[in-house]
Amino acid sequence: MAKVSIMARLVAREGKGDELVAGFGDIFRQVESEPGTLVYVLNRSAENPDLFWFYELYTDEAALNAHRTSETMAKAGAVLGGLIAESELVVGAPVLSKGLGL
């Protein structure tokens, strides 16, 4: 079964970057115990503190669905939705990597 990756670009509402990072706290605590979540990384731009890039890697579609439909994600969505000005999401599959054991 193919691994599933998500790349996302998030722009926080002006001046809300720190609140956005804090808003992901519960999600990051949850993914520590999700066996199908292999990589979950939030990156912040060095030039714009309100611009973020996200990378997620799951063992398969079932693992992604388990993550997406969790109670923690539902609760976080209510908080994060008010902090995000714009977003772009790309779902795919990794084809080459270093360190991911594809």
Buried (B, 14 or more C-beta within 10 A) or exposed (E): EEBBBBEBBBBBBEEBBEBBBEBBEBBBEBBEEBEBBBBBEBEBEEEEBBBBEBBBBBBEBEBBEBBEEBEBBEEBBEBBEEBBEEBEEEEEEBEEEEEEEE
